[in-house]
Structure formats: structure tokens, C-alpha cells
Amino acid sequence: MSRSPQVPARVPNVLEAIFLDASGRKETEAAGVLWRGHRIPAPGFSAETLERLIERGFDEGVYLASTGCPGTFHVTRPGSSSMHTASRSACSCPAGRLGKPCKHRALVCLALTVIDLRLRKP
């Protein structure tokens, strides 16, 4: 009698696999950090860390490109051969894979907040 291999009921797609938090739950409403008078939903960041990493990203010329998946961006900088995928709660860079705050996530948090503010503008 042959046995068929065990197949999970549902296999997450690549983006879901990257952006699941440590407990396996998808990102939920993020706590806000006050940055220059604006509340920025940035899970895992202190105000000081967010400020430092945003400034670092600006100084390095880091930019975002749409992935086509809401809330996620490809993040890179001029002259770099590497590109990371980031959301508010996760990034594919080495620091992000360890669950640490990074400049990629900081810039995504800022960008998503600006987009949200623009959409709410009357």
C-alpha cells in the first residue's frame, strides 16, 4: 500500500512567508511612534531608532518601488546590486530577518503613513 506525502492544507505564498511575525500571525495594527509631530505606525521601533534609521535611509539615497502587493515595497539605493522587500513589520535584509528594526522598514513605515495621510485629505 503506497502512502501519499503529507501536504499542508494551505501553503503560504512567498510574501506571506516573509511577512509572518515570529508567532506565525500576519501583521496586525501597529503601535504608533511619534515622529516630528506625526504618529507613525512602526512596530518594534522607538522614536529615537525610527528617527536615526529614516535619516540614514535619506542620507544613503534609499528609495522604494512598488511590489504590486499593497503595503510592501522593494527597497534599494543607487549603485547597489541588492534589493530588499519590506513592509511595516518585516524586511528581507539581514537585520529584518532577525526581527530587528532597519532603515528599509523605517522608510516603508514613513511612506505608508504619508500615503494614508494623502488619501484622507479632503
C-alpha positions as CSV (number, residue, x, y, z in Angstrom):
1,M,0.0,0.0,0.0
2,S,1.6,3.3,-1.1
3,R,1.4,6.4,1.1
4,S,1.0,9.8,-0.4
5,P,3.1,12.5,1.0
6,Q,1.6,14.8,3.6
7,V,0.7,18.1,2.0
8,P,-0.3,21.0,4.2
9,A,-3.9,22.2,3.7
10,R,-2.5,25.6,2.6
11,V,1.0,26.7,1.8
12,P,1.6,30.4,2.2
13,N,2.9,32.3,-0.8
14,V,6.4,33.8,-0.8
15,L,5.3,37.3,0.5
16,E,3.2,35.7,3.3
17,A,6.2,33.6,4.3
18,I,8.4,36.7,4.6
19,F,5.8,38.9,6.4
20,L,4.6,36.5,9.1
21,D,5.7,37.6,12.5
22,A,7.5,35.3,14.9
23,S,4.3,33.8,16.2
24,G,3.1,33.0,12.7
25,R,0.4,35.6,12.7
26,K,0.1,38.2,9.9
27,E,0.9,41.7,10.8
28,T,-1.9,43.5,12.6
29,E,-2.5,47.1,13.6
30,A,0.9,48.5,14.5
31,A,1.6,50.7,17.5
32,G,2.4,54.3,16.6
33,V,5.6,56.1,17.3
34,L,5.6,59.9,17.5
35,W,8.0,61.3,14.8
36,R,8.2,65.1,14.1
37,G,4.7,65.6,15.3
38,H,3.1,62.7,13.4
39,R,2.1,59.3,14.6
40,I,3.9,56.7,12.5
41,P,2.7,53.1,12.9
42,A,6.1,51.4,13.3
43,P,6.1,48.1,15.2
44,G,9.3,47.4,17.1
45,F,10.7,50.9,16.7
46,S,11.4,53.5,19.4
47,A,11.1,57.2,18.4
48,E,14.9,57.5,18.5
49,T,15.5,54.4,16.4
50,L,12.9,55.4,13.9
51,E,14.5,58.9,13.6
52,R,18.0,57.6,13.2
53,L,17.1,55.0,10.6
54,I,14.9,57.3,8.5
55,E,17.8,59.8,8.4
56,R,20.2,57.1,7.5
57,G,18.0,56.0,4.6
58,F,17.7,59.6,3.4
59,D,21.4,60.1,3.6
60,E,22.1,57.0,1.6
61,G,19.5,57.8,-1.1
62,V,17.4,54.7,-0.4
63,Y,14.3,54.6,-2.4
64,L,11.1,52.5,-2.6
65,A,9.5,50.8,-5.6
66,S,6.1,49.2,-5.6
67,T,5.9,45.4,-5.5
68,G,2.3,45.4,-6.7
69,C,1.3,44.0,-3.3
70,P,-0.3,46.6,-1.0
71,G,1.8,47.6,1.9
72,T,5.1,46.1,0.6
73,F,7.9,47.7,-1.3
74,H,11.2,46.8,-2.9
75,V,13.9,48.9,-1.2
76,T,17.2,49.7,-2.8
77,R,19.7,52.6,-3.3
78,P,21.5,53.9,-6.3
79,G,24.5,51.8,-7.3
80,S,23.5,48.9,-5.2
81,S,23.0,45.4,-6.6
82,S,20.9,44.4,-3.6
83,M,17.2,44.9,-3.2
84,H,15.1,44.0,-0.2
85,T,11.4,43.6,0.2
86,A,9.9,45.3,3.2
87,S,6.6,46.0,4.9
88,R,5.8,47.8,8.2
89,S,6.6,44.7,10.2
90,A,9.2,42.7,8.3
91,C,12.1,43.1,5.9
92,S,14.2,40.6,3.9
93,C,17.5,42.3,4.8
94,P,19.8,40.6,7.4
95,A,18.6,42.8,10.3
96,G,15.0,42.3,9.3
97,R,15.3,38.5,9.1
98,L,16.4,38.7,12.7
99,G,13.4,40.8,13.6
100,K,15.4,44.0,14.2
101,P,14.4,47.4,13.1
102,C,16.1,48.5,9.8
103,K,16.2,51.6,7.6
104,H,14.1,49.7,4.9
105,R,11.2,49.2,7.3
106,A,11.6,52.7,8.7
107,L,11.2,54.2,5.3
108,V,8.3,51.9,4.4
109,C,6.5,53.0,7.7
110,L,7.0,56.6,6.8
111,A,5.9,56.1,3.2
112,L,2.7,54.2,4.2
113,T,1.9,57.0,6.7
114,V,2.3,59.7,4.0
115,I,0.2,57.7,1.6
116,D,-2.5,57.2,4.2
117,L,-2.5,61.0,5.1
118,R,-2.8,61.9,1.4
119,L,-5.7,59.5,0.9
120,R,-7.5,61.0,3.9
121,K,-7.0,64.6,2.7
122,P,-10.4,66.2,1.9
